[in-house]
Amino acid sequence: MTTGSYISLENNKDARLSKRQEECLLLLMKGYPAKRVAYELGLSSRTVEQYMSSIKEKLGAANIPHAVAIYLRENAL
């Protein structure tokens, strides 16, 4: 059972994404729109929007593509 990911940020701080936040981010990386992510995970679209906002805040990203870049850099997928 995965509990999410720790991500080392450039400012020497760590951020932790929850399992659900990571699942949302991975589907967004596949190009799924937020409504499709919500459908795939059985969530409301508002919940996915809140996850996206939280992901950006935790990673210090300006937008979701920036958050994806940070995630990929730190997880070397």
Biopython code that builds the backbone (N, CA, C, O; Angstrom):
import numpy as np
from Bio.PDB.StructureBuilder import StructureBuilder

atoms = [
    (1, "MET", "N", (0.844, -1.184, 0.000)),
    (1, "MET", "CA", (0.000, 0.000, 0.000)),
    (1, "MET", "C", (0.880, 1.234, 0.000)),
    (1, "MET", "O", (1.704, 1.416, 0.896)),
    (2, "THR", "N", (0.710, 2.068, -0.988)),
    (2, "THR", "CA", (1.510, 3.275, -1.075)),
    (2, "THR", "C", (0.856, 4.396, -0.271)),
    (2, "THR", "O", (-0.369, 4.503, -0.214)),
    (3, "THR", "N", (1.681, 5.215, 0.340)),
    (3, "THR", "CA", (1.151, 6.298, 1.169)),
    (3, "THR", "C", (1.435, 7.660, 0.583)),
    (3, "THR", "O", (1.210, 8.670, 1.250)),
    (4, "GLY", "N", (1.916, 7.722, -0.627)),
    (4, "GLY", "CA", (2.241, 8.993, -1.239)),
    (4, "GLY", "C", (3.728, 9.109, -1.443)),
    (4, "GLY", "O", (4.473, 8.158, -1.210)),
    (5, "SER", "N", (4.165, 10.279, -1.881)),
    (5, "SER", "CA", (5.567, 10.488, -2.196)),
    (5, "SER", "C", (6.144, 11.660, -1.443)),
    (5, "SER", "O", (5.495, 12.692, -1.267)),
    (6, "TYR", "N", (7.375, 11.486, -1.002)),
    (6, "TYR", "CA", (8.140, 12.606, -0.481)),
    (6, "TYR", "C", (8.918, 13.186, -1.635)),
    (6, "TYR", "O", (9.508, 12.452, -2.428)),
    (7, "ILE", "N", (8.920, 14.497, -1.734)),
    (7, "ILE", "CA", (9.600, 15.176, -2.818)),
    (7, "ILE", "C", (10.524, 16.212, -2.221)),
    (7, "ILE", "O", (10.092, 17.059, -1.439)),
    (8, "SER", "N", (11.802, 16.151, -2.586)),
    (8, "SER", "CA", (12.769, 17.135, -2.121)),
    (8, "SER", "C", (12.672, 18.358, -3.022)),
    (8, "SER", "O", (12.788, 18.254, -4.243)),
    (9, "LEU", "N", (12.462, 19.500, -2.417)),
    (9, "LEU", "CA", (12.329, 20.732, -3.176)),
    (9, "LEU", "C", (13.656, 21.471, -3.205)),
    (9, "LEU", "O", (14.551, 21.184, -2.410)),
    (10, "GLU", "N", (13.781, 22.418, -4.119)),
    (10, "GLU", "CA", (15.025, 23.153, -4.293)),
    (10, "GLU", "C", (15.405, 23.963, -3.061)),
    (10, "GLU", "O", (16.587, 24.242, -2.861)),
    (11, "ASN", "N", (14.451, 24.344, -2.236)),
    (11, "ASN", "CA", (14.735, 25.161, -1.057)),
    (11, "ASN", "C", (15.096, 24.295, 0.148)),
    (11, "ASN", "O", (14.976, 24.734, 1.292)),
    (12, "ASN", "N", (15.541, 23.058, -0.115)),
    (12, "ASN", "CA", (15.964, 22.109, 0.922)),
    (12, "ASN", "C", (14.836, 21.697, 1.860)),
    (12, "ASN", "O", (15.087, 21.276, 2.989)),
    (13, "LYS", "N", (13.627, 21.813, 1.409)),
    (13, "LYS", "CA", (12.476, 21.354, 2.177)),
    (13, "LYS", "C", (11.894, 20.145, 1.471)),
    (13, "LYS", "O", (12.125, 19.932, 0.281)),
    (14, "ASP", "N", (11.151, 19.370, 2.206)),
    (14, "ASP", "CA", (10.483, 18.215, 1.626)),
    (14, "ASP", "C", (8.985, 18.458, 1.611)),
    (14, "ASP", "O", (8.434, 19.082, 2.518)),
    (15, "ALA", "N", (8.345, 17.966, 0.589)),
    (15, "ALA", "CA", (6.886, 18.008, 0.492)),
    (15, "ALA", "C", (6.409, 16.568, 0.401)),
    (15, "ALA", "O", (7.087, 15.713, -0.169)),
    (16, "ARG", "N", (5.261, 16.312, 0.958)),
    (16, "ARG", "CA", (4.689, 14.977, 0.878)),
    (16, "ARG", "C", (3.323, 15.061, 0.228)),
    (16, "ARG", "O", (2.428, 15.749, 0.717)),
    (17, "LEU", "N", (3.177, 14.357, -0.871)),
    (17, "LEU", "CA", (1.878, 14.254, -1.516)),
    (17, "LEU", "C", (1.170, 13.031, -0.952)),
    (17, "LEU", "O", (1.776, 11.975, -0.771)),
    (18, "SER", "N", (-0.116, 13.186, -0.679)),
    (18, "SER", "CA", (-0.903, 12.034, -0.237)),
    (18, "SER", "C", (-1.052, 11.069, -1.409)),
    (18, "SER", "O", (-0.782, 11.419, -2.558)),
    (19, "LYS", "N", (-1.477, 9.873, -1.103)),
    (19, "LYS", "CA", (-1.691, 8.873, -2.141)),
    (19, "LYS", "C", (-2.685, 9.390, -3.185)),
    (19, "LYS", "O", (-2.458, 9.240, -4.386)),
    (20, "ARG", "N", (-3.773, 9.993, -2.732)),
    (20, "ARG", "CA", (-4.794, 10.496, -3.662)),
    (20, "ARG", "C", (-4.265, 11.649, -4.497)),
    (20, "ARG", "O", (-4.543, 11.728, -5.694)),
    (21, "GLN", "N", (-3.502, 12.548, -3.873)),
    (21, "GLN", "CA", (-2.921, 13.652, -4.630)),
    (21, "GLN", "C", (-1.989, 13.121, -5.708)),
    (21, "GLN", "O", (-1.983, 13.616, -6.836)),
    (22, "GLU", "N", (-1.206, 12.117, -5.357)),
    (22, "GLU", "CA", (-0.297, 11.526, -6.332)),
    (22, "GLU", "C", (-1.080, 10.851, -7.459)),
    (22, "GLU", "O", (-0.706, 10.971, -8.626)),
    (23, "GLU", "N", (-2.153, 10.148, -7.126)),
    (23, "GLU", "CA", (-2.982, 9.512, -8.152)),
    (23, "GLU", "C", (-3.554, 10.565, -9.100)),
    (23, "GLU", "O", (-3.563, 10.368, -10.315)),
    (24, "CYS", "N", (-4.025, 11.667, -8.553)),
    (24, "CYS", "CA", (-4.553, 12.757, -9.387)),
    (24, "CYS", "C", (-3.463, 13.295, -10.307)),
    (24, "CYS", "O", (-3.683, 13.471, -11.505)),
    (25, "LEU", "N", (-2.293, 13.552, -9.742)),
    (25, "LEU", "CA", (-1.199, 14.110, -10.532)),
    (25, "LEU", "C", (-0.793, 13.154, -11.649)),
    (25, "LEU", "O", (-0.521, 13.595, -12.765)),
    (26, "LEU", "N", (-0.747, 11.863, -11.370)),
    (26, "LEU", "CA", (-0.370, 10.895, -12.398)),
    (26, "LEU", "C", (-1.383, 10.865, -13.540)),
    (26, "LEU", "O", (-1.002, 10.744, -14.705)),
    (27, "LEU", "N", (-2.667, 10.976, -13.213)),
    (27, "LEU", "CA", (-3.680, 11.012, -14.274)),
    (27, "LEU", "C", (-3.618, 12.329, -15.047)),
    (27, "LEU", "O", (-3.820, 12.343, -16.261)),
    (28, "LEU", "N", (-3.345, 13.416, -14.365)),
    (28, "LEU", "CA", (-3.185, 14.698, -15.052)),
    (28, "LEU", "C", (-1.981, 14.644, -15.990)),
    (28, "LEU", "O", (-2.001, 15.231, -17.072)),
    (29, "MET", "N", (-0.933, 13.937, -15.569)),
    (29, "MET", "CA", (0.253, 13.783, -16.411)),
    (29, "MET", "C", (-0.077, 13.022, -17.693)),
    (29, "MET", "O", (0.569, 13.227, -18.721)),
    (30, "LYS", "N", (-1.070, 12.152, -17.634)),
    (30, "LYS", "CA", (-1.500, 11.404, -18.815)),
    (30, "LYS", "C", (-2.347, 12.267, -19.740)),
    (30, "LYS", "O", (-2.719, 11.836, -20.832)),
    (31, "GLY", "N", (-2.648, 13.480, -19.305)),
    (31, "GLY", "CA", (-3.431, 14.392, -20.129)),
    (31, "GLY", "C", (-4.919, 14.367, -19.839)),
    (31, "GLY", "O", (-5.702, 14.980, -20.564)),
    (32, "TYR", "N", (-5.317, 13.666, -18.786)),
    (32, "TYR", "CA", (-6.729, 13.628, -18.434)),
    (32, "TYR", "C", (-7.170, 14.988, -17.903)),
    (32, "TYR", "O", (-6.460, 15.584, -17.093)),
    (33, "PRO", "N", (-8.317, 15.491, -18.337)),
    (33, "PRO", "CA", (-8.855, 16.717, -17.733)),
    (33, "PRO", "C", (-9.359, 16.410, -16.314)),
    (33, "PRO", "O", (-9.587, 15.251, -15.968)),
    (34, "ALA", "N", (-9.525, 17.437, -15.516)),
    (34, "ALA", "CA", (-9.914, 17.270, -14.111)),
    (34, "ALA", "C", (-11.211, 16.464, -13.959)),
    (34, "ALA", "O", (-11.327, 15.648, -13.044)),
    (35, "LYS", "N", (-12.181, 16.685, -14.845)),
    (35, "LYS", "CA", (-13.444, 15.943, -14.746)),
    (35, "LYS", "C", (-13.231, 14.453, -14.977)),
    (35, "LYS", "O", (-13.876, 13.626, -14.333)),
    (36, "ARG", "N", (-12.338, 14.109, -15.885)),
    (36, "ARG", "CA", (-12.049, 12.688, -16.144)),
    (36, "ARG", "C", (-11.291, 12.076, -14.966)),
    (36, "ARG", "O", (-11.535, 10.927, -14.598)),
    (37, "VAL", "N", (-10.370, 12.845, -14.376)),
    (37, "VAL", "CA", (-9.648, 12.378, -13.188)),
    (37, "VAL", "C", (-10.656, 12.075, -12.084)),
    (37, "VAL", "O", (-10.579, 11.041, -11.422)),
    (38, "ALA", "N", (-11.598, 12.989, -11.899)),
    (38, "ALA", "CA", (-12.631, 12.792, -10.877)),
    (38, "ALA", "C", (-13.412, 11.511, -11.146)),
    (38, "ALA", "O", (-13.655, 10.723, -10.232)),
    (39, "TYR", "N", (-13.800, 11.306, -12.387)),
    (39, "TYR", "CA", (-14.557, 10.099, -12.751)),
    (39, "TYR", "C", (-13.739, 8.839, -12.483)),
    (39, "TYR", "O", (-14.241, 7.887, -11.886)),
    (40, "GLU", "N", (-12.490, 8.832, -12.918)),
    (40, "GLU", "CA", (-11.628, 7.652, -12.776)),
    (40, "GLU", "C", (-11.397, 7.289, -11.312)),
    (40, "GLU", "O", (-11.296, 6.109, -10.974)),
    (41, "LEU", "N", (-11.314, 8.296, -10.440)),
    (41, "LEU", "CA", (-11.016, 8.057, -9.024)),
    (41, "LEU", "C", (-12.264, 8.042, -8.150)),
    (41, "LEU", "O", (-12.172, 7.832, -6.940)),
    (42, "GLY", "N", (-13.427, 8.262, -8.752)),
    (42, "GLY", "CA", (-14.665, 8.256, -7.982)),
    (42, "GLY", "C", (-14.771, 9.439, -7.040)),
    (42, "GLY", "O", (-15.291, 9.319, -5.930)),
    (43, "LEU", "N", (-14.276, 10.578, -7.489)),
    (43, "LEU", "CA", (-14.291, 11.804, -6.688)),
    (43, "LEU", "C", (-15.141, 12.856, -7.381)),
    (43, "LEU", "O", (-15.481, 12.716, -8.556)),
    (44, "SER", "N", (-15.482, 13.908, -6.649)),
    (44, "SER", "CA", (-16.142, 15.042, -7.291)),
    (44, "SER", "C", (-15.077, 15.883, -7.987)),
    (44, "SER", "O", (-13.906, 15.863, -7.607)),
    (45, "SER", "N", (-15.499, 16.620, -9.005)),
    (45, "SER", "CA", (-14.539, 17.472, -9.707)),
    (45, "SER", "C", (-14.011, 18.564, -8.777)),
    (45, "SER", "O", (-12.876, 19.017, -8.930)),
    (46, "ARG", "N", (-14.825, 18.981, -7.822)),
    (46, "ARG", "CA", (-14.367, 19.984, -6.845)),
    (46, "ARG", "C", (-13.244, 19.420, -5.971)),
    (46, "ARG", "O", (-12.299, 20.140, -5.647)),
    (47, "THR", "N", (-13.334, 18.165, -5.593)),
    (47, "THR", "CA", (-12.272, 17.536, -4.800)),
    (47, "THR", "C", (-10.976, 17.495, -5.598)),
    (47, "THR", "O", (-9.904, 17.773, -5.060)),
    (48, "VAL", "N", (-11.069, 17.154, -6.867)),
    (48, "VAL", "CA", (-9.876, 17.119, -7.716)),
    (48, "VAL", "C", (-9.286, 18.520, -7.832)),
    (48, "VAL", "O", (-8.066, 18.676, -7.784)),
    (49, "GLU", "N", (-10.121, 19.532, -7.982)),
    (49, "GLU", "CA", (-9.627, 20.913, -8.034)),
    (49, "GLU", "C", (-8.910, 21.282, -6.739)),
    (49, "GLU", "O", (-7.878, 21.953, -6.771)),
    (50, "GLN", "N", (-9.448, 20.848, -5.600)),
    (50, "GLN", "CA", (-8.798, 21.115, -4.317)),
    (50, "GLN", "C", (-7.466, 20.389, -4.222)),
    (50, "GLN", "O", (-6.488, 20.944, -3.721)),
    (51, "TYR", "N", (-7.423, 19.143, -4.702)),
    (51, "TYR", "CA", (-6.156, 18.406, -4.726)),
    (51, "TYR", "C", (-5.136, 19.131, -5.592)),
    (51, "TYR", "O", (-3.972, 19.261, -5.210)),
    (52, "MET", "N", (-5.567, 19.601, -6.751)),
    (52, "MET", "CA", (-4.654, 20.306, -7.649)),
    (52, "MET", "C", (-4.095, 21.556, -6.981)),
    (52, "MET", "O", (-2.903, 21.842, -7.093)),
    (53, "SER", "N", (-4.940, 22.291, -6.298)),
    (53, "SER", "CA", (-4.497, 23.487, -5.594)),
    (53, "SER", "C", (-3.502, 23.128, -4.494)),
    (53, "SER", "O", (-2.487, 23.804, -4.324)),
    (54, "SER", "N", (-3.786, 22.087, -3.765)),
    (54, "SER", "CA", (-2.906, 21.647, -2.687)),
    (54, "SER", "C", (-1.561, 21.157, -3.227)),
    (54, "SER", "O", (-0.514, 21.432, -2.640)),
    (55, "ILE", "N", (-1.593, 20.438, -4.332)),
    (55, "ILE", "CA", (-0.359, 19.955, -4.967)),
    (55, "ILE", "C", (0.516, 21.134, -5.353)),
    (55, "ILE", "O", (1.713, 21.146, -5.067)),
    (56, "LYS", "N", (-0.085, 22.137, -6.010)),
    (56, "LYS", "CA", (0.682, 23.320, -6.420)),
    (56, "LYS", "C", (1.285, 24.010, -5.208)),
    (56, "LYS", "O", (2.448, 24.413, -5.239)),
    (57, "GLU", "N", (0.512, 24.149, -4.147)),
    (57, "GLU", "CA", (0.999, 24.814, -2.940)),
    (57, "GLU", "C", (2.141, 24.033, -2.299)),
    (57, "GLU", "O", (3.175, 24.608, -1.957)),
    (58, "LYS", "N", (1.956, 22.732, -2.139)),
    (58, "LYS", "CA", (2.986, 21.906, -1.509)),
    (58, "LYS", "C", (4.296, 21.922, -2.277)),
    (58, "LYS", "O", (5.373, 21.941, -1.680)),
    (59, "LEU", "N", (4.204, 21.915, -3.611)),
    (59, "LEU", "CA", (5.405, 21.858, -4.436)),
    (59, "LEU", "C", (5.949, 23.233, -4.802)),
    (59, "LEU", "O", (7.020, 23.343, -5.399)),
    (60, "GLY", "N", (5.215, 24.273, -4.445)),
    (60, "GLY", "CA", (5.647, 25.625, -4.796)),
    (60, "GLY", "C", (5.585, 25.859, -6.296)),
    (60, "GLY", "O", (6.401, 26.594, -6.853)),
    (61, "ALA", "N", (4.622, 25.237, -6.939)),
    (61, "ALA", "CA", (4.482, 25.320, -8.390)),
    (61, "ALA", "C", (3.495, 26.411, -8.774)),
    (61, "ALA", "O", (2.525, 26.672, -8.062)),
    (62, "ALA", "N", (3.756, 27.036, -9.901)),
    (62, "ALA", "CA", (2.873, 28.084, -10.394)),
    (62, "ALA", "C", (1.609, 27.507, -11.024)),
    (62, "ALA", "O", (0.555, 28.141, -11.011)),
    (63, "ASN", "N", (1.723, 26.305, -11.574)),
    (63, "ASN", "CA", (0.600, 25.670, -12.248)),
    (63, "ASN", "C", (0.834, 24.156, -12.273)),
    (63, "ASN", "O", (1.873, 23.676, -11.819)),
    (64, "ILE", "N", (-0.116, 23.424, -12.794)),
    (64, "ILE", "CA", (0.002, 21.961, -12.799)),
    (64, "ILE", "C", (1.158, 21.478, -13.684)),
    (64, "ILE", "O", (1.876, 20.568, -13.271)),
    (65, "PRO", "N", (1.373, 22.040, -14.873)),
    (65, "PRO", "CA", (2.540, 21.583, -15.641)),
    (65, "PRO", "C", (3.862, 21.784, -14.877)),
    (65, "PRO", "O", (4.769, 20.957, -14.976)),
    (66, "HIS", "N", (3.963, 22.859, -14.133)),
    (66, "HIS", "CA", (5.151, 23.092, -13.314)),
    (66, "HIS", "C", (5.238, 22.048, -12.206)),
    (66, "HIS", "O", (6.324, 21.549, -11.914)),
    (67, "ALA", "N", (4.116, 21.714, -11.591)),
    (67, "ALA", "CA", (4.083, 20.675, -10.551)),
    (67, "ALA", "C", (4.505, 19.323, -11.137)),
    (67, "ALA", "O", (5.232, 18.564, -10.496)),
    (68, "VAL", "N", (4.050, 19.031, -12.343)),
    (68, "VAL", "CA", (4.432, 17.786, -13.013)),
    (68, "VAL", "C", (5.947, 17.761, -13.234)),
    (68, "VAL", "O", (6.591, 16.739, -12.999)),
    (69, "ALA", "N", (6.512, 18.875, -13.680)),
    (69, "ALA", "CA", (7.957, 18.949, -13.915)),
    (69, "ALA", "C", (8.732, 18.696, -12.625)),
    (69, "ALA", "O", (9.735, 17.982, -12.629)),
    (70, "ILE", "N", (8.271, 19.278, -11.529)),
    (70, "ILE", "CA", (8.926, 19.062, -10.232)),
    (70, "ILE", "C", (8.818, 17.599, -9.842)),
    (70, "ILE", "O", (9.801, 16.995, -9.412)),
    (71, "TYR", "N", (7.647, 17.034, -9.988)),
    (71, "TYR", "CA", (7.415, 15.628, -9.631)),
    (71, "TYR", "C", (8.318, 14.712, -10.462)),
    (71, "TYR", "O", (8.957, 13.809, -9.922)),
    (72, "LEU", "N", (8.365, 14.946, -11.751)),
    (72, "LEU", "CA", (9.198, 14.106, -12.628)),
    (72, "LEU", "C", (10.665, 14.248, -12.294)),
    (72, "LEU", "O", (11.400, 13.261, -12.274)),
    (73, "ARG", "N", (11.094, 15.465, -12.032)),
    (73, "ARG", "CA", (12.506, 15.693, -11.690)),
    (73, "ARG", "C", (12.889, 14.921, -10.442)),
    (73, "ARG", "O", (13.967, 14.329, -10.382)),
    (74, "GLU", "N", (12.021, 14.921, -9.452)),
    (74, "GLU", "CA", (12.341, 14.289, -8.182)),
    (74, "GLU", "C", (12.094, 12.784, -8.163)),
    (74, "GLU", "O", (12.697, 12.073, -7.358)),
    (75, "ASN", "N", (11.229, 12.294, -9.025)),
    (75, "ASN", "CA", (10.925, 10.867, -9.038)),
    (75, "ASN", "C", (11.532, 10.136, -10.230)),
    (75, "ASN", "O", (11.432, 8.913, -10.332)),
    (76, "ALA", "N", (12.146, 10.870, -11.111)),
    (76, "ALA", "CA", (12.840, 10.300, -12.272)),
    (76, "ALA", "C", (12.050, 9.166, -12.909)),
    (76, "ALA", "O", (12.542, 8.048, -13.057)),
    (77, "LEU", "N", (10.808, 9.483, -13.285)),
    (77, "LEU", "CA", (9.956, 8.456, -13.922)),
    (77, "LEU", "C", (10.433, 8.190, -15.305)),
    (77, "LEU", "O", (9.855, 7.362, -16.009)),
]
sb = StructureBuilder()
sb.init_structure("model")
sb.init_model(0)
sb.init_chain("A")
sb.init_seg("    ")
for serial, (resi, resn, name, xyz) in enumerate(atoms, 1):
    if name == "N":
        sb.init_residue(resn, " ", resi, " ")
    sb.init_atom(name, np.array(xyz, "f"), 0.0, 1.0, " ", f" {name:<3s}", serial, name[0])
structure = sb.get_structure()
